[in-house]
Amino acid sequence: MNLNWPLMENNITQKDVNTLIAFLKKMPRLTQSGNVLAFEKEWSDWLGVRYSVFVNSGASANLITIAALKHLYGDGEIIVPPLTWVSDIAAVLQNGFRPVFVDINPRNLCMDDQQVIDRLNSETRAVFITYVQGFNGLSRRLLQALAQKNIPLIEDVCESHGATFEGKKLGSFGLISNFSFYFAHHMSTIEGGMACTNNESIYETLRILRSHGMAREAASDAVKQQYIKNNPDLSPDFIFAYPAYNVRNTEMGAVLGRSQLKRLQENNVKRNKNFRLFLEKLDSDKFRTDFDLDGSSNYAFNLVLKRSDPDFRDKVEAAMRDARVEFRRGSSGGGNQLRQPYLKGIIAAKEYEKYPQVEHIHFYGYYIGNYPDLEEEKILALCNLLNAL
């Protein structure tokens, strides 16, 4: 059997390419300008927030988000998941915060909300939740606990565009949220990301951090004038408010983003239908099929073995390779981040053993590509192949 099933296919369409070609034929400015501003506005309207800042990757959105938190709120701890992309934890470390880990809920692969609540203390500066591969990880009790303690929620929605909680889009609940437009995600600007907020002060800080820390990048004239007033010995064009970065995106990325956003919701419906069919046809005696799909928006198929069985795992991997089905073991970010070398010396040796749920995903969990034009016949064929093992 040859299913020829890559992780992603046709995420940038001929229509997107034609739109970009038409733009380039006008010989326009290519560095960030009017299309970037327009994409930010359209994205904010779609998400339901006041402000968005377009950057060159979801990782850069993570970085300037935690940097803004550092400059505005000071040092302390940030609660993070062990199942996430490396850039979430890297941003925490690079900005001098202490990461505090909690295990995941196996039904949504996000942080166990009760464990998060149990770890909140006077040193907690934020909870940085990752909505893994389209699942919602919010709960009313978590939001209430954070509100009572005045602890901000930071949302990593890089893998979950369009997912909801109580009918409201994820990414509109927290103080700041992050999105990725990498090629393999729900929509793509080739490389790209967005940092979103309803807080005007944070918005201005994110804009400044995006572009070398230059005060002139603020949207508010009042903010610019205050920096000029406080620094009379400096040229108004070159006041660097923070030791920051250059993580700007381009007009070309924004043109692609504006084109893709128009069909995002339609594509999400197709992906969700695909995933539900996949779970419905899988053998629930061999694989986990009881994921919490309420509000989910999955760009990948989650394949998790029900039992910790290395021999069966090897058979599953061999069968998918033979059928040319591309997969990634460990699901989001390759599994348990606590096993990664960059955390050696930062956390205790064998700390990863204390997190059994993510440990199971690390060794027995996979993701497989899920894209809008994936044929139903392929989904059924893969389920039949896996169920026969």
N, C-alpha and C positions, 0 to 999 in steps of 0.2 A: 504494500500500500504506500502510495506517495501522495501525501496531502499538500505538500509544498506550502507550509503555513508559517510565515515569518511573524516576528513580534509585532510588526506594524506594516501596513500596506496602504498606499494611496491616501496618505494623510494630507499631502499637498496635491491638489487636483490640477488638471489642465486649466480649469477656470481660474484658479489662484495664480498660476503661472502667466496666463494671458492678462490678468489684471495687473500683475507686476510689470510685464513687458510694456503695456500701455502707459503705465506711470513713467517708466524709464525713458521712453521715447520722447518725453517732454523735456528731457535734459534737466531734471529738477535738482534741488538741493537734496543731498542724501543723508547728511547728519540730522539729528533729531530736530523736528520743526513741526509744521502744521498737522501732518498725519499722526505723529506721536501724540499730540494734544487731543486730536479727534478720537484716536483709539482709546486713550485714557478715559475720555468722557463717555464714549459708547460702552466701554467695559464697566465703568462705575454705574451707569444706568442699568445695564444687564444684571449686575450683581446686587444692586440696591444699596450702594454706599455713596458717600459724598466725594471721595478723592481716590485716585489711583495714580501710581507712578510706574511707568514702563521701564524695565531694565533689561540687561542682556541675558539673564537666566533666572530660573527659580532659585538657584543657589545664591545669586547676588541679591535677590529679594530677601532671602533669609539673612544675609550678612548685614544689609543696611537696616533691616528691621531690628535685629538685636543690638546693632550699634546705636540706633535711635533710643532704644530702651535704656541702654547704658548711659548715654548722655543726659537723659531726662529723669531717670529713676535711680541711678547708682548701682553699686555692686550687690551681690547676693547669689541666691540659688535660682535655677530655672528647672522645673520638672519637665522631663523629656521622655519619649518612648525609646525602648531598645530596638524597635522595628520602625525604621525610618530611613531616609536618605542621609548620607554622611554630612551633608552641608548644614542640616539643622543643628547637629551636635557640634560641628566645627565652628559655626557662628557663635554658639554659646561659649566655647572655649576661647576663641579668638578675641572675644570681648571681655574676657576675664571673669565670666560667671562660672559657678560651680554646677555641673549637671547632676540632677537627681533623677534616677531611673525608677520606673515602675513597670510591672509586667503588663501584658496585653489581655484583652478580652478575646477569646478564640472565635466568638461569633461575629466580630466586626474588625478584628486585627488592630484596633486602636487601643490606647491606654485604658486599662481597667479604671473606670471612673471612681469607684470606691477607694482603690489604692491611691489615686491622685489626692482625693480628699484627705485621706489619712496622713499624707506626707506634707500637707500645707503647714507652714509655720511662719514666724516673724521674719525669717530670712528669705522667704519665697518672693521673688520679684515678678514671676510670671509662670504660667503653665503654657507650654509650647506643644500643642496637640497636632499630631499628624493624622489626617484622614486617609488611611491606607487604601489605595487602589479603588477609591469610589465609595467606601463605606462611611456611614455617619458614626462618629464616636461621642457625640454630645449627649448629655442627659440633663434633665431639668434640675436634678439634685446637684450636679457639678456646677452648673451656672449659678445656682443659688448660693452654693458654698463660696464660690469666687466673689460674688457680689457682696456677701456678708463680710468677707475678709478684705475687700477692696484690692484683690489680686487680679491683674489683667490676664486675659486669655489671648494668646497668640495662635493663629490658625494657619497650619500648613495645608493648603488645599491643592497642592501641586498635582495630585493624582485624582482629584475629585470634583472637577468642574461640573456644576449643576446639581450636585448632591444637596439634600435639604434636611433640616430638622424642624419639625412642627410646621412644615410648609414654607420655611424661610431658607434661602440659600446659605449653605456653609460658606464662610468667608465674610459674612455680614454680622456675626455675633461678637467677635473679639475686638480688642483695641487695634490690632493690625492683623491682616491676613496676607498670605503669600500664594501666588499661583505660578505655574511653570507652563511654558509653551514650547517645550522640547518636542522633537519630531514624534516621539512615541506616545505622547499624551493626547488628551481629548481634542485639542486643537494645537496648531503649530505655527510659530513664526520662524521656524528652523531652530534657532536658539532664542530664548526670551523668557521673561517673567514679569510679574506685576506685584507690587506691594500696595495694599488697599487699607483705607482707614476712614473713619468719620471724624477724627480729631484733627482740627486745623493746624495746631502746633506740631503734631507729629508729621502731618503732610509736608509742612515747610521743611522740617528737619530731614525727611526722606529725600526731598528734592535736592537739598544742599549736599547730603551725603552721596547722592548718585553721581554728582559731578564735581569731584575733587574737593568737596567741602566749601565751594565758592558761595558766598552770601548772595551774589547776584542771581543765583539760580532760584532763589525764593520766588514764589508766585505773588506774594504780598508786597506791595510797595512799602508798607509800614515796616515790615521786617527788614527790608533792604536799607531803609533810611535809618533804622535804629543801629544797624551795624556800621553804617557810614558815620553816624554821630559818635559812636563809641570808639571809632578808630580813625581820628582825623588825620593821622600821619600816613595813612595808606591810600593808594589809588582805589576809588570805589569799584573799579573793575576787578581788582585782585585782593579781595578780603577773604581769607580762608578761615571759615568758622570752626572747622573740625579737621583733624588729620584723617582724610577720607579717601575716596576711591574714584575711579572712572568706570562706572558700570552702565553707562548709557547704551541704549539700543539705537536703531537707525530708522529712517523713513521707510526703507524697504521692509523691515520687520513689521512696522506698523501697518503698511499697506496689506501685507499678508494677513495680519491679525484682524483687520477690519473685514477682509473678505471672508475669513474663516468664521468669524463670530456670527455671521448671518445664518449659518447652518448648524451651529453648535447644538441647539436644542433638538433639532431633528435627528442629528447623529446620536445624541445621547439616548433618545428613545430606541433607536435601532440597537445600540450596544446593550441596553438594559434587557431588551427582548432576547438577544443572543445569550446573555449570561443566564437568564432564567431558564432557557431551554437547556443549556449545558448542565445546570444543577439538577433539573428535572430528570434528565436522562442518565445521569451518573448513578452508579451502584452505591447506595448510601451505607451498605455494609463494609465497603472498602474505602470510601472517600467521604470527607465531611461535606454535607450538603445543607446544613442547618444554619447558614449564615443569616444574619439579620439584614434583610434587604430593604427595610423601611427607609425611604429617602435616598437610597443608594444611586450612584451613577458610575458604573464600573467600566473602565477602559481596558480591563484585563480579565481573563478567566482565572479564578483562584482554584487551584487543584491542591488539596491537602489530604494526605493519607490519614486514615482514621487511626491507625495504630503505628507505633514506632517499630517498623520492620525493615531493617536494612536490605534484606534480600528482595522483598517486594519493591522497595524503592528502586533498586538497581534494575529490576524488570521493567518498571514504569519508564525510567529514563531511557533504557535501551529501545523500548517499543516506540517512544516518541522520536528518538533520533532516527530510527529505521524508517519511520513514516514522514521524516523531514518536517517535524513539528518543532519549531524553535521554542525554547522555554528558558526560564531562569529559576534556579533553585534558591530557596531562602526568601522568595517573594520580594517585598519592597526592600531595596538596599542590600540584598544578599543575606538577609536574616539577622541574627543577633549582633548588633553593633558592639556589644560588650566583649565580643571575641576579637575585635579588630586591633591591629598593632598600634594604631594612633592613640588608643586609650590605655596602653600599658604604662604603668607608673602614675596614672591619674586615678584609676580605680583599683581596688584590691584584686590580687590574683584569684582567678577562678570565680570572680563575682558573677559571671554569667550563669553559674549553676543555680543561682537563686531565682531564676526567671524561667520556670518550666514551660510556660505557654509559648514564649517566643523561641525557646530552644526546640520545641517540636516543629515550628515553622522553619527554623534554620535548617533542619535536616530532612524534613518531610513535607515541606510546602513549596509550591511553584506558582509562577504566573505564566500565562499563555496569552498571546495576542488576541485582542477583541476589537475589530474595526467594523465600520458601518456596512461595508459591502461583503462581509464574510458570509459565505453560502451556508444555508441550513444543512445541506447535505454533508458538508465537511464537519460541522458540529456533531451531527449524529454518527458519522463514521468514527470520529475520535472517541466519542463516548462508548461505542461498541468495541473499539480496540482496547480501551482501558478496562472496561467491565469484563472482558474475556480473560484478563491476566489472572 
